[in-house]
Amino acid sequence: MKRGDVFIYGPVASRRLGSSLGVDLVPRKVCDYDCVYCQLGKTSVKTMRREPYVAVEAVLEQLERRLGEEAGIDYITLAGSGEPTLHSQLDEVIAGIRRLSEIPIAVITNGSLLGDGEVAAACARADLVVPSLDAADEETFQAVNRPCEGINLEGVVEGIASFRRAFRGEVWLEVMLVEGLNAREDQVREMSAVIAKISPHRVQLNTVVRPGAEPGARAVGEAELAKLAVMLGEGADAVPPLPRGIAVTSLGARAQKALHIMRRRPCTAEDVAKALRMNYTEAMKLLVEMEGKGLLSSKASGGKTFYVVP
Ligand code: SF4
């Protein structure tokens, strides 16, 4: 762990979770998927290995401090710079959060490891688990999520479904649609059969927003998204095109500072995180929101995404 590492970000005002304080359990970007739409960019450490990527004590210490500073938090949310269930001490983290606070705990996960007994037992300590599912067939799963070798759709669906059956909290499923890859009507219809097997409490349909891992990953139009949500039946909800995990934050002093820096030179999310001493994910959320409000525009150059003031 480096000096100054930031594990707690937000609070983020999320449509689903209200005011959510984020806990980042893996460095950017450790994941067992490499989704084409990932707003964190390409997966740099693609692995299924569960490890103590960050020190639990340091995470809990920072969280305790932040909880003392913040009021009105609706959820403490494990999400962030990769796949949080890859942290091998997830169980300890959630137990530690429980000791610190009575605020409900949410885990945002790609769901790939919910079939693993240890991961399922750790997630079962949370109040809400939000896994994702973006395909109904293996070929589409491989094309959209690009998982580690050895992960297949059938296993993932079975893992999420058995977790759902045993879990006493709520499971909200997230579906991310990418134009030209998994958003055809017949694909969504097939997905609805797979979702029925899982029987989540809620389904949330999203679409991609730049900057993603692949510049070619295109968003589905808002009207089309709403139509596809209807096909998924009651309990399915289409949200306006925001990337997964990105919620609307209030633009405050940090946005002003970010604008101040970017008026001088184009910056990457990493530059902004460093300059404003923010967690990368938090910086990314701020930039995407600012771009959504027309305050910034982004352009790809040399494999990086730069933000500029138009
Ligand atoms: S979207 Fe989530 S699951 Fe997909 S690559 Fe990014 S961090 Fe991993």
Boltz pocket constraint, residues with backbone or C-beta under 6 A from the ligand:
constraints:
  - pocket:
      binder: B
      contacts: [[A, 30], [A, 31], [A, 32], [A, 33], [A, 34], [A, 35], [A, 37], [A, 38], [A, 39], [A, 40], [A, 41], [A, 43], [A, 80], [A, 81], [A, 82], [A, 83], [A, 110], [A, 145], [A, 244]]
      max_distance: 6.0
